Every structure is written in structure tokens, then in C-alpha cells.
């Protein structure tokens, strides 16, 4: 998995997409998404907070 894919997975999770959808859209396994989510939970939360501030109507 590339760093770009990891970044896209983090953004998708921050937007609130479920892990199965994120895996399908990024062409990776559900286990890969679980691993990225677990390793980057603080990053996902920070990104979600940032996105909510910038795009409040998106949530």
C-alpha cells in the first residue's frame, strides 16, 4: 500500500465512510483499512476535526 493510499484512507475515514466502503474504493483489503485506522486513530480524529471546521455542511 502506498503512502497516497494511506492518506486517502485516513481522509475517507475522517469523512465518516465505513471501513468496507473505504477498502472497496481504494482497492485494498478490509484488514488493511483496519490496520490503517488502528495505527492512525489520532490522525483520523484530527483530520475529522479539521474537515468539520473547514466544511461544516459536509457532516
Secondary structure, DSSP 8 states (H G I E B T S, - for coil): --HHHHHHHHHHHHTT--HHHHHHHHT--HHHHHHHHHHTHHHHHHHHHHHHHH-GGG-
